[in-house]
Amino acid sequence: MPDASPHPRRLRPGQRVGTVTRGTTNTNRLRRVDRWIAAHPALLHAPDPFVVDLGYGASGVTALELASRLSHVRPDVHVLGLEIEPERVRVAREQLERVRAGDAHFAPDLDVDFAIGGFEVPTPGGRRPAVIRAFNVLRQYDEAEVPGAWGLMASRLAPGGLVVEGTCDELGRVASWVGLGSEGPRTFTISLRRSGLEAPSVVAERLPKALIHRNVPGERIHELLGALDAGWRMHAPLAVYGPSQRWIAMVATLRHEGWPVIGGPRRSRLGELTLPWAAVAPRHPDP
């Protein structure tokens, strides 16, 4: 897979790009990636903090949660939830009506809207998002379709904007994602619940589509997961001080071994690990 995003394809007016997903969603499922977005310069420094939740699923709760979390760092944030399935948009708008009426735990004035759309990311007046979050959307696609989806979404970004594309388990305890700009993929992040964690390689089943079939000998992601497991075992004695200390030590060991870790102990305490995309990018054209 090439590192650079392809040129976006030409679309007919009103054309929707994508297929309907299973729609699985749960409250708090995306808290890990939301926390990461809330600390990212693409949001914090955006002249217009407009954020799109692409493919939010059968319930609009993830878009509502996203707006609530991001409003703590950008009170002027506006979130648009997009779904390609019209019935899901209808359901989400009914949820939003209940929020507006005060019949929910979200703030009634939360700045959220819902609309129909896919990877083409249609927005009112062509407004360009600072961030597009597309989670658990590409899992059902072929790997060969990923660059096109990445390129199309990235072409809709505001200057300096960010696409966050990834996947997680049903409870949000295991997650990984790619951070993309208009030039292509920039970073790769793993975020895990460390309590009860047997091995960091549990994330193998929840890698983004661009990497999930690359966890084989000779590929960088395979090497990374092996290094994570080795570091986790090495620092097992630190478990008596809590899983956070063990994770921090593991990340420090990776850095010492030459892995180009982005961020410091503050992110490590959250069970995160972020690397440049080049550190995990596929080496071979075919899985």
Disulfide bonds with the S-S distance in Angstrom:
none
